[in-house]
Amino acid sequence: MDPKKKKIYIAIIVVCVILTAIVLVFGLKGSSSPAAPQVPKSSLQASLDQADQTAATRTSPLKQSEVLPPPPVFPLNNTFNTAVLDSDKFKELQPYQPATIDPATELGRPDPFKTY
């Protein structure tokens, strides 16, 4: 490599490393956010309790101790429903036919870089 180009590459790398360090140092100093105001525990707990009560009455009649049933996507048994496989539409589907290629005529140009 030419010594002049080598010096230019080294200078670019050094400048990038220095700029990265500057961005990280000043970025970490400036990222501290002001402290959140402290809310007294009694008012915070009261607002949380009120939110829980309103959410429980609005969304569902379930109590916190009750467990929701599993969704119907995950059945409780190990059987597989074969109704789709037995349907007429499924039986009409065509089976897989592998592609057949004749290497003598269907492999493309012998020299793809040559203009024809």
DOSESE-800057 format. One record per residue (C-alpha): residue number from 0; x, y, z. Coordinates in nm, 2 decimals, padded with zeros to 4 digits. Layout:
REM DOSESE-800057
PT    k    east   north      up
PT  NUM       X       Y       Z
...
//
This chain:
REM DOSESE-800057
PT    k    east   north      up
PT    0   00.00   00.00   00.00
PT    1   00.12   00.35  -00.08
PT    2   00.26   00.53   00.24
PT    3   00.05   00.84   00.16
PT    4  -00.28   00.63   00.14
PT    5  -00.18   00.45   00.46
PT    6  -00.14   00.78   00.65
PT    7  -00.47   00.90   00.53
PT    8  -00.65   00.57   00.64
PT    9  -00.48   00.59   00.98
PT   10  -00.58   00.95   01.02
PT   11  -00.94   00.87   00.93
PT   12  -00.95   00.58   01.18
PT   13  -00.81   00.80   01.45
PT   14  -01.05   01.08   01.39
PT   15  -01.34   00.83   01.39
PT   16  -01.23   00.68   01.72
PT   17  -01.19   01.02   01.88
PT   18  -01.53   01.14   01.76
PT   19  -01.69   00.82   01.89
PT   20  -01.53   00.87   02.23
PT   21  -01.65   01.23   02.24
PT   22  -02.01   01.13   02.15
PT   23  -02.01   00.86   02.41
PT   24  -01.87   01.08   02.69
PT   25  -02.10   01.37   02.62
PT   26  -02.40   01.14   02.54
PT   27  -02.37   00.97   02.88
PT   28  -02.34   01.29   03.07
PT   29  -02.64   01.45   02.90
PT   30  -02.86   01.14   02.92
PT   31  -02.94   01.17   03.29
PT   32  -03.30   01.26   03.33
PT   33  -03.44   01.47   03.62
PT   34  -03.56   01.28   03.91
PT   35  -03.93   01.19   03.91
PT   36  -04.14   01.37   04.17
PT   37  -04.21   01.16   04.48
PT   38  -04.57   01.08   04.53
PT   39  -04.68   00.99   04.89
PT   40  -04.74   00.62   04.93
PT   41  -05.10   00.66   05.06
PT   42  -05.22   00.85   04.76
PT   43  -05.04   00.62   04.52
PT   44  -05.18   00.31   04.67
PT   45  -05.53   00.45   04.67
PT   46  -05.51   00.54   04.30
PT   47  -05.38   00.19   04.22
PT   48  -05.66   00.03   04.41
PT   49  -05.92   00.25   04.24
PT   50  -05.77   00.16   03.90
PT   51  -05.78  -00.21   03.98
PT   52  -06.14  -00.19   04.08
PT   53  -06.25   00.00   03.78
PT   54  -06.05  -00.22   03.54
PT   55  -06.20  -00.54   03.70
PT   56  -06.55  -00.41   03.67
PT   57  -06.50  -00.29   03.31
PT   58  -06.32  -00.57   03.14
PT   59  -06.45  -00.89   03.29
PT   60  -06.65  -01.03   03.58
PT   61  -06.36  -01.26   03.68
PT   62  -06.21  -01.23   04.02
PT   63  -05.83  -01.21   04.07
PT   64  -05.82  -01.57   04.21
PT   65  -06.00  -01.72   03.90
PT   66  -05.80  -01.86   03.61
PT   67  -05.90  -01.81   03.25
PT   68  -05.96  -02.12   03.05
PT   69  -05.71  -02.20   02.77
PT   70  -05.79  -02.07   02.43
PT   71  -05.95  -02.31   02.18
PT   72  -05.64  -02.30   01.97
PT   73  -05.46  -02.53   02.23
PT   74  -05.69  -02.83   02.28
PT   75  -05.68  -03.03   02.60
PT   76  -05.65  -03.36   02.42
PT   77  -05.38  -03.51   02.20
PT   78  -05.61  -03.60   01.90
PT   79  -05.56  -03.45   01.56
PT   80  -05.87  -03.33   01.37
PT   81  -05.85  -03.49   01.02
PT   82  -06.17  -03.33   00.89
PT   83  -05.96  -03.11   00.65
PT   84  -05.77  -03.41   00.52
PT   85  -06.09  -03.60   00.45
PT   86  -06.26  -03.31   00.27
PT   87  -06.33  -03.33  -00.11
PT   88  -06.14  -03.00  -00.18
PT   89  -05.82  -03.14  -00.02
PT   90  -05.85  -03.46  -00.22
PT   91  -05.87  -03.25  -00.54
PT   92  -05.53  -03.10  -00.49
PT   93  -05.26  -03.22  -00.73
PT   94  -04.96  -03.41  -00.58
PT   95  -04.61  -03.26  -00.61
PT   96  -04.44  -03.31  -00.94
PT   97  -04.07  -03.26  -00.94
PT   98  -03.92  -03.04  -01.21
PT   99  -03.73  -03.21  -01.49
PT  100  -03.45  -03.03  -01.65
PT  101  -03.26  -03.14  -01.96
PT  102  -02.90  -03.04  -01.90
PT  103  -02.82  -03.02  -02.27
PT  104  -03.09  -02.76  -02.36
PT  105  -03.23  -02.60  -02.04
PT  106  -02.93  -02.48  -01.84
PT  107  -02.90  -02.14  -02.00
PT  108  -02.62  -01.98  -02.19
PT  109  -02.29  -02.15  -02.20
PT  110  -02.11  -01.82  -02.15
PT  111  -02.33  -01.57  -01.97
PT  112  -02.08  -01.29  -02.01
PT  113  -02.07  -01.32  -02.39
PT  114  -02.30  -01.09  -02.58
PT  115  -02.53  -01.27  -02.82
//
